[in-house]
Amino acid sequence: MKRLARILDKLAAGTLVIGTHIKTSDSTIVEFFGLAGMDFVWLDGEHPAMNIETVQRHTMAAQGVGMAAFYRVPWNDPILAKPVLDMGIDGIIFPMIRTADEAARAVAACRYPPDGIRGVGPIRDNGYGLLDMTWQIENARQVWKIMQIEHIDGVRNLESILAVDGVDAITVGTSDLAASMGLIGQTSHPDVLALLDELVATARQAGIPFSVSANYDATLVQQWIDRGINWLSIGGEYDYMARGLRAAMAEMQKMCVVSGTTGQQQR
């Protein structure tokens, strides 16, 4: 868990922790982000077509360059968390946490008895059997349990959610939060922003690191930094590819105009 220790050291120093999302199956992209200096990758198992074997390859690629790997399970279900824990993930993101009871179930899925319900069957997590169980038990305690708050109920119940033993961090899903308020697609609506400010105040009072999951936008990022955000998951491979591609195509169009070509075949 050296990778997670690095993140905790940065948080303690007041340094912003920066990561990004991964939705594709190519692990070289994960390695690329790590070499670029990202602190963690958010492997998304909720929305894209990413199978469990791909998650393990991504985890190995991330950890191989000293970057933490967090995996978002499709739902708050211990069956979905178990194999990812056994492959040695650094943290699990549980989506749509709305109550303290849901948070407690998420934490229990990551802990061995008597503190939780995690089944005993580590594989990569204990070096494929090269490490003893004492080490494994201690390593399991360090896995980050991250609650994703993306519903108005989650914000209303946040104080009790953060009081659950074992909740290590939270992240905010602004799109679903806005949708739960009847404001789908309106993440900058004043009512949404007011709720986000309420969430930030509660998290800061509890001393729990908080993050946001968002596309990269300099103005948006600065707004969250101004709120005092601790760790930030911005963009993803598609977002960065799209930005680069749009810029390249715009430049090409300008060059075509200057050279007198418009994409039509010259005679």
N, C-alpha and C positions, 0 to 999 in steps of 0.2 A: 504493500500500500504506500510505497514511496511517492507515487504520483499524487495520491490524495493528500499526503502529508505536505507536498509542495503547495497544493491549493490552500490548505489550512494555514500554512505559513504566510501566504500572500494575503489571505483574509485578515489574519491577525495584524499584519503590517498596514492594513488599510489600502492595499493595492488591488485594483479591479482584476478579477479573474475572467478571462475571455475564452469562449468556446464557440463551436458552430455545430450545425445539424448535418447528419449524414442520412441520405435516403437511397443511395444507389448500392450496387453489389460489389463495386470495385474497391478493394482494400488499399490500392495504391493511393487513392484520393485521401484516405484517412491518414496514411503515412505523410503525404504531402502537407496536410494541414498541421501535423505535428512538427514537421521540419520548419514550417513557416512561423512557429512560435505559439500556436494555440495551446491553452492549458488543458482543454478537454474536448471530447466530441460527444455529441448527443446522438446516439444511434436510435433512430425512430422505428419502433416496432408497431406503432399504432396505425399509421396511415399508409406508408409505402409497402411495396411487395418485397419484404426482407425476411428471409427464413432464418432459422436458428443457426444453421451452419455458417451463414454469412455473418451473423452477429459475432460468432467466435473468431472468424478471420479478422473482422474489423477490430475486435478487442485486442487480439494479438498484435495487429499492426500499430494500433494506438500506443499500447504499453511498450512496444519495442522501441519507440522514440521518446519514451518518458512522458506520454500524454495520458491523462485519465480517460477512461471510457465509461460513460453513463448510458444506460439503456432504458428507453421508455417502453414499458410493457403495454400491450393493447388494452388491458383493463386491470383493475385491482383484484387479481386472482392469484393465489399462491402457486397454482399449477403453472402459470405463465412465468412466474419469477424463479422457480426452482432451478431449471436447467441453466439459466443465465447466471445465477449465483454460483453454480458449480463450475462454470467456466472461468471464474475469477474476475467478474466485472467489478469496477470500482464503486459504482452506485446505481441504484434503480430509481427511475422516475415513475411514480404512480399517478396516472391521469385522473381528472375529474374527482378529486377528493372534496367532499362536501360537508363531512361531519367528523367529529373526533373518533367515533366508532370506526369509520372507514379508515382513518389514519392509523388507528391501533391495529386493525387487521393487516394493513400494509406492513407495518413494522414487524408484526408477528411472523409474517411470511419470510422475513429476512433473518430471523433469529432461531437458533437451535433451542430445543427444550432445556430447561423449564421456562425460559423466557419467551419462547415462540413456538412455531409449529413447523419450522423448516426441517425437511427430511435430511437424513445423514447419508450422503453419497457423493462426496467431493471428487472431482476428477482433475481438471486442470487447476482448480482452485487450491489444491495441496500438492502441486508439482507432479501430478499423475502418480501419487503414492510415494514420492521421494521425500516428502515432508511428513512429520508426525502429526497426530490429531490435535495435540496440544497447541501447536502452531496454527493449525487450521481453525480451531475454535476462536483464538484471539484474532486472527485475520478476519473472520466472519463478523466480529463485533465492529470492525472498522468500516464496513460497507456503508456508504452514504445512503440514507433513506430520504428520498426527495418527494415531497407532496406537491402535485401540480394543482394550483387553485385556479379554476377556470369556470366557476359558476358563482352566481351571486350568493347562493347559500354558503359556499366555501368562505367567502369574505365575511359574511355575517357570523359564521361559526369559527373564524380564524383563531381567536384567542384560545378556545378550547382545543382546537387542532394542534396549535403550537405547544400546548401544555402536555401533549401525549409524550411519554418517555420514549426516546428513540427517534423522534422526528429531527433530522439533522439540518434540513434546508427546505425551502419552498421555491417554486417557480410559478410564474403567472402566465396563463394562456389568455391573452387579451381578446382574441377573436371569439372564442367560445364564451368568455365572460360577457362580452357585448351581446352575443346572441341570447344568452340566458336572461338578459335584461330587455329583450325585445328590440334590440338595436343591432341586428346582424349587419356586419360590414362597417359599422360606425365606431371604430375603436378610439376615435378622437372626440367622440361626443362628450360634452361637459359632464353628463351623469356618469359616464364610464370613467373619465379622468378623476372625478371626485371619489369614486369607489376605489380606484387604484391608490389614491393618496391615503385613503382610510386603511387599505391593506398595508401599505408601506409603514405607516405609523404604528400599526399593531405589531408587525414583524420586528421593527427596530426596537420597540419597547421590550419585546421578548428576547432580543439578542439572537434571533435566528437569521442566518444568511438568506437573502432573497434574490431572485433572479427574474428575468423576463425572457420569454421565447418569442423572437420577432425577426422579421426580415431586416436586412441592414439598411438603415437610413440614418445619416449623420445627425439630423435634427432630433429624431426619435431617441437615438442613443444618448445624445446630450441631455435630453429631458430626464432620462432614467438616471444618468450620472448625477444630475442635479437633485434627484430624489434621494440619492445616497445608496444606490444599488451596490450590492457586494460582488455578484457574479452575473455574467451576461452571456446568453447564447444567441448569437446573431447570424442571420443568413444561413447559407448552406451551399453545397456544391452547385445546385441548379441556379441559385440566386447569383453567385459569383460568375458562373458561366454566362448567364443572361446579361449581366452588366457588361462583361468584357465583349460579348458578341454584339450587343447593341452599339457599343462604342466603336468597334471595328467596322461594322456595317455602315454606320454614319460617316466614318472617315472615308470608306470606300466610295460611298455615294458622292461625297464632295470631290474626290479625286476623279471620278467618272465625269462629273460636270466640267471640271477644269480641263480635262483632256479632250472634251468634246464627245465622249461616249456616254450612252445612256443604257447600256445593257443590250442594245440592238446590234446585230451582226453587221460589221462594216463591209462595204463592197469596194 
